[in-house]
Amino acid sequence: MTSPQTKGRLLLATPPLEDPNFDRTVIYVLEHHEDGAIGLVLNRPSDEALEAPLDRWIDLQTAPSSVFTGGPVETNAMIGMATTKVVVEEPVEHITPISGLIASTDLSADPAIVAAHVDNVRVFRGYAGWSAGQLNLEIDQGAWLVLDAEIEDVFSDRPDELWHTVLRRQPGRLSWLALAPDDLSLN
């Protein structure tokens, strides 16, 4: 079975995914190629606020303005995501396009310079990563649904509801999955 293209799309964990790092997660895929894949968990805001020197980004940060837990890999890495004011096809100073108006931004840059090109910023600590072929195998085994992303998904002001929100907008029976109880034995 050939797995679908995932860069710039969402991965939704199918219940029950036994790994607590990913149960009911919504992941935005930043990159997926033969060497592996990386993405960011979109629905795990933390209580952590931006601290110096990243506190310079607070004025661009979208609500909820906390650092999000992007995944269990490289938890010291901070990754900035942004919406660009116009579609960026190729990397420009401090901005790397992902898909459409969604891009990553260099958090070591001066936010005043980046602000001319972006509207919203969200900061993630860590990321989700897969080795070569691992994500394709997990998709083929049914662990992930691959769905189209909307800008509002990446910058949702209700990240705790995102898994259900994305499922509810799907056509047909797939939307029914949004009603699945946390404990499937209670169904």
HELIX and SHEET records of a PDB file:
HELIX    1   1 LEU A   54  LEU A   60  5                                   7    
HELIX    2   2 PRO A  111  VAL A  114  1                                   4    
HELIX    3   3 GLN A  134  ASP A  140  1                                   7    
HELIX    4   4 ILE A  151  VAL A  154  1                                   4    
HELIX    5   5 PRO A  159  GLU A  161  5                                   3    
HELIX    6   6 LEU A  162  ARG A  168  1                                   7    
HELIX    7   7 GLY A  172  LEU A  179  5                                   8    
HELIX    8   8 LEU A  184  LEU A  186  5                                   3    
SHEET    1   A 6 PHE A  68  THR A  69  0                                        
SHEET    2   A 6 VAL A 118  SER A 131  1                                        
SHEET    3   A 6 GLY A  36  VAL A  41 -1                                        
SHEET    4   A 6 VAL A  26  HIS A  33 -1                                        
SHEET    5   A 6 ARG A   9  ALA A  13 -1                                        
SHEET    6   A 6 TRP A 144  ASP A 148 -1                                        
SHEET    1   B 5 PHE A  68  THR A  69  0                                        
SHEET    2   B 5 VAL A 118  SER A 131  1                                        
SHEET    3   B 5 VAL A  73  THR A  84 -1                                        
SHEET    4   B 5 ILE A 102  THR A 105 -1                                        
SHEET    5   B 5 ILE A  95  SER A  99 -1                                        
END                                                                             
